[in-house]
Amino acid sequence: MEMEKYKAVIFDLDGTLYDYQKADCAGVDAVNRYAADRFGLTAEETERGVREAMAEANARIGQKTASTHNRVIRYQVFCELHAYPVWPHALQMAYAYWGTFLENMTLDPDVPELFAALKRAGVLIGLGTNMTSFIQYRKLEVLGIAGEFDFVVMSEEAGLEKPDPEFFALCAAKAGAEPRQCIFIGDNHPMDYLGAKNAGMHGIWRRLGRRIPEGTPAEDAVEDYRTCLLPSGIRFGDAFIPY
């Protein structure tokens, strides 16, 4: 049986190419400090209020789209629910979160070598991420990898989010490939891994120390990108890209 020739490797961003939890925790702490200073709230009260605001904002939006991730909207609703002035607090809370978040981002140290290997192998490198486009581009800029991608698909552009098959179809279309010729790597098991597989791609799950879900082949879980780099090519599970 002839080996599949892969044309593109597509990466999720958050949690897949850098430590999302570290950056998010730092951003949340910054918002908690802002709310303590301006409103006299404890961290627990602020975090509970933001969760409630997120649920309310999502109910207003009515569907899972990029705008459900918009921090300005989330903090606007937070202020509305607590009878705080929307201006300037919604914007200032967003500044506090994202400014601190970006300061605490760290690129996975194996990503540059992995990207260099993929370019040497002659396959396209794509980005497929849920979120609003502006902040995702800022993340790429801060990480120093904005110029590494041959194409990008963000949910704000797509009008829908992973795991919708149409999101992955757009990724394949931008790669000029059939879905089966694409490898998709992400840390969210249902959205990235299962979403890609259900769309006909070769899904790879970024494990990050977590237990492999039942029914997921162990070879489809990648803990350390360095283990994917072989003298003769790059291996993701049973998918192999030769040099």
C-alpha positions in Angstrom: 0.0 0.0 0.0 1.4 3.4 -1.0 2.3 5.7 1.9 0.1 8.8 2.2 1.9 11.9 1.0 1.0 14.7 3.4 0.9 18.3 2.1 0.3 20.2 5.3 0.7 20.1 9.1 -1.8 22.4 10.8 -1.3 23.5 14.4 -3.7 24.8 16.9 -2.2 27.7 18.9 -3.3 27.9 22.5 -1.8 25.1 24.6 -0.3 23.5 21.5 2.6 25.9 20.7 3.0 27.6 24.1 1.9 27.2 27.7 -1.6 28.6 27.7 -2.3 27.9 31.4 0.7 29.9 32.6 -0.3 32.9 30.5 -4.0 32.7 31.4 -3.4 32.4 35.1 -1.2 35.5 35.0 -3.9 37.4 33.1 -6.6 36.3 35.5 -4.5 37.4 38.5 -4.1 40.8 36.8 -7.9 41.2 36.4 -8.4 40.1 40.1 -5.9 42.8 41.2 -7.8 45.4 39.1 -11.2 44.4 40.6 -9.7 44.4 44.1 -8.4 47.9 43.6 -11.4 49.4 41.8 -14.3 47.5 43.3 -13.1 46.0 46.5 -13.8 42.5 45.4 -11.9 39.3 46.5 -10.3 37.1 43.8 -13.0 34.5 44.4 -15.8 37.1 43.9 -14.2 38.4 40.7 -13.6 35.0 39.2 -17.2 33.9 40.0 -18.5 37.1 38.5 -16.5 36.7 35.3 -17.8 33.1 35.0 -21.3 34.4 35.4 -20.6 37.2 32.8 -19.2 34.7 30.4 -22.3 32.5 30.6 -24.6 35.6 30.2 -22.5 36.9 27.2 -22.6 33.5 25.5 -26.4 33.3 26.0 -26.8 36.7 24.4 -24.6 35.7 21.5 -26.6 32.5 21.1 -24.0 30.4 19.3 -20.4 29.3 19.5 -18.5 31.9 17.5 -15.3 33.8 17.9 -17.1 36.6 19.8 -17.7 34.3 22.7 -14.0 34.6 23.5 -14.0 38.4 23.4 -12.7 39.7 26.7 -14.1 43.2 26.2 -17.6 41.8 25.8 -17.1 39.5 28.8 -15.9 42.3 31.1 -18.6 44.7 29.8 -21.2 42.1 30.9 -19.4 41.7 34.2 -19.8 45.5 34.8 -23.4 45.4 33.8 -24.3 42.6 36.1 -22.6 44.3 39.0 -23.8 47.8 38.2 -20.3 49.1 37.6 -19.7 51.8 34.9 -18.9 50.0 31.7 -16.5 52.8 30.8 -13.6 52.7 31.5 -13.6 49.4 33.4 -14.5 46.9 30.6 -11.6 48.1 28.4 -9.2 48.5 31.3 -9.9 44.9 32.5 -9.3 43.6 29.0 -6.0 45.6 28.9 -5.0 44.1 32.3 -5.8 40.6 31.2 -4.2 40.6 27.7 -1.2 42.8 28.5 -0.2 40.4 31.3 -1.1 37.4 29.3 1.2 38.4 26.5 4.0 39.2 28.9 3.8 35.6 30.2 3.8 33.6 27.0 6.6 31.2 26.3 7.1 29.4 23.1 7.5 25.6 23.4 11.3 25.2 23.0 11.0 22.4 20.4 8.8 24.4 18.0 11.5 26.2 16.1 13.3 22.9 15.3 10.0 21.2 14.4 9.0 24.0 12.1 12.5 24.0 10.5 12.2 20.2 9.9 8.7 20.6 8.3 10.0 23.3 6.0 13.0 21.0 5.1 10.5 18.3 4.3 8.6 20.6 1.9 5.2 20.5 3.6 3.1 23.5 4.4 2.7 24.8 7.9 -0.8 26.0 8.8 -2.5 27.5 11.9 -6.1 26.6 12.8 -7.4 28.3 15.9 -10.6 29.4 17.6 -10.5 33.0 18.9 -10.7 36.5 17.6 -8.1 37.3 14.9 -6.4 40.4 16.4 -5.4 38.8 19.6 -4.2 35.6 17.9 -2.0 37.6 15.6 -0.6 39.5 18.6 0.2 36.1 20.3 2.0 35.0 17.1 3.9 38.3 17.0 5.0 38.0 20.7 6.0 34.4 20.2 8.1 35.3 17.2 6.4 32.8 14.8 4.0 35.0 12.9 6.0 34.6 9.7 6.3 30.8 10.0 2.9 29.9 8.7 2.0 29.4 5.1 -1.7 29.9 5.8 -3.9 30.6 8.8 -7.6 29.9 9.6 -9.1 31.6 12.6 -12.7 31.1 13.7 -13.5 34.8 13.4 -12.8 34.5 9.7 -14.4 31.1 9.3 -17.6 32.2 11.0 -17.7 28.9 13.0 -15.4 27.1 15.4 -13.7 23.8 15.8 -14.9 21.0 15.9 -17.2 22.0 13.1 -16.1 20.0 10.0 -16.3 23.2 7.8 -13.5 24.8 9.9 -11.2 21.9 8.9 -12.5 21.9 5.4 -11.3 25.6 5.1 -7.9 24.6 6.5 -7.6 21.9 3.8 -8.8 24.3 1.1 -6.2 26.8 2.0 -3.5 24.1 2.0 -4.7 23.1 -1.5 -5.0 19.5 -0.2 -7.6 16.8 0.5 -8.3 16.5 4.3 -6.6 13.1 4.3 -3.4 14.8 3.2 -3.4 17.1 6.3 -2.2 16.4 9.8 -3.9 18.5 12.5 -2.2 18.9 15.9 -4.0 20.4 19.0 -4.3 20.1 22.7 -8.1 20.0 23.0 -9.1 16.4 22.5 -12.7 16.9 21.3 -12.1 20.1 19.4 -8.7 19.4 17.8 -8.1 15.7 17.7 -11.6 14.3 17.3 -12.7 17.3 15.2 -9.8 16.7 12.8 -10.4 13.0 12.6 -14.2 13.4 12.0 -13.3 15.9 9.2 -11.1 13.3 7.5 -7.7 14.6 8.7 -5.0 12.8 10.6 -5.5 14.0 14.1 -2.7 14.3 16.7 -3.4 15.2 20.3 -0.9 17.3 22.3 -1.0 15.3 25.6 0.8 17.6 28.0 0.9 15.0 30.8 -2.7 14.1 30.7 -4.2 10.6 30.6 -4.9 9.4 27.1 -8.7 9.1 26.6 -10.1 5.7 26.1 -10.3 4.8 22.4 -7.4 7.1 21.4 -4.4 5.2 20.1 -1.3 6.0 22.2 0.7 6.8 19.0 -1.8 9.6 18.3 -0.7 11.4 21.5 2.4 13.6 21.4 4.0 14.7 24.6 7.3 16.1 23.4 7.8 17.4 19.8 11.4 16.4 19.9 10.4 12.8 19.8 8.7 13.4 16.4 12.1 14.3 14.8 13.9 11.4 13.2 17.0 11.3 11.1 14.9 10.4 8.0 11.9 12.6 8.6 9.1 13.6 11.0 6.7 11.1 12.6 3.3 12.0 14.1 1.8 8.7 15.2 1.6 6.4 12.2 1.9 9.4 9.8 5.5 9.9 8.5 6.8 12.8 6.5 10.2 12.0 4.9 12.9 14.6 4.2 
